[in-house]
Amino acid sequence: MGQDGGIYAEGFLMFTVLVIAMQLKVMSMTCTKTYINWAMWVLSFVGYLFFAWIYGLFSGIDGNDWYHIVNFALPQAQFWLAVFAIPTLFI
């Protein structure tokens, strides 16, 4: 706690909020909401986080500064507060 993740952590947060907001928009426009729709929504969000985590493990090899940003951001309570509060407030 009390550490600054820098521009990459803020960018990851903004992109994650954008992904959630767009998924919520699509779910709100869906006419038939079934358990399959909700399962695919959850699976796509978990898949996004899994891909970001895997990419963060290997991105430090090519000199990219995005190395382990997901590992830094995910345990932060402020990250999860922003991820769920911002899209629900603005949609």
N, C-alpha and C positions, 0 to 999 in steps of 0.2 A: 504494500500500500504506500501511497505517497510518491510513487515513481511516475515519471512522464514517459509515455510510449513514443512520443514524437509524431511526426507527420504520417508515418506509415500506420500507426495504431489508430489515429484519427481518421485516416482514409479507409481503413478496414471497417471502422465503426460506421462511417457514412455509407459505404457501399452495402454493408449488412442491413442498415436501416432502409436503404433503397430497395433491396431485394425483398424484405419483409413487406414494405408498403405496396410494392407492385403485386406481390402474392395476395395480400389482403384485398387489393382492388379487383384482381381477377376472381377471387372467391366471392366478393360481393356482387359481381356481375353474373355469376353462375346461377342459372335458373333452377337446376336440380342439385341440391346439396345432399350427397349420400356419404356413407362412410368411406367409399372409395375415393371420393374427392378429398375428404379430410386426410385420409391416409397418404395420398399422393402429395398433399400440401406439406404435411409433416416430413415425409420422406425427402422432398425436394429441399427443405430447409436444412435437415440433418445432412443431406448429401452435399449441400453448399459448404457447410461448416467442415465436413470431413475433407472435401477437396482443398479448402483453404488451409487446413491444418497440414495435410500432406504436402501441399505446395510450399508451405513455410518451412518444412523440414529440409527441403532440397534447394530452396532458392538461394541460400547463402553460398552455394558452390560457384555461381557465376558472378559473384561480387555484388549481388543485390542486397540491399539493406533490409529487406522484408523478412529476414531470417528470424524465426520463432516469434513473430508478432502475434500470431494467433494464440500461442501458449501464454503470452503476456496478457492479452486482452480478455480471453475467456474467463479467467478466475475473478476479474474485477466486477464488483457489484454495480459500479456505475455503467459499465458496458451493457449489462443485462437490463438495467433500468432504462437506459436510452433505447435499446433495441425494442423493448415492448411499449414504452411510453410514447415515443415520437410518432411511430406510424399510427397508433390508435388516436392520438390527439389531432392529427392533421388529415385523417381520411374521413 
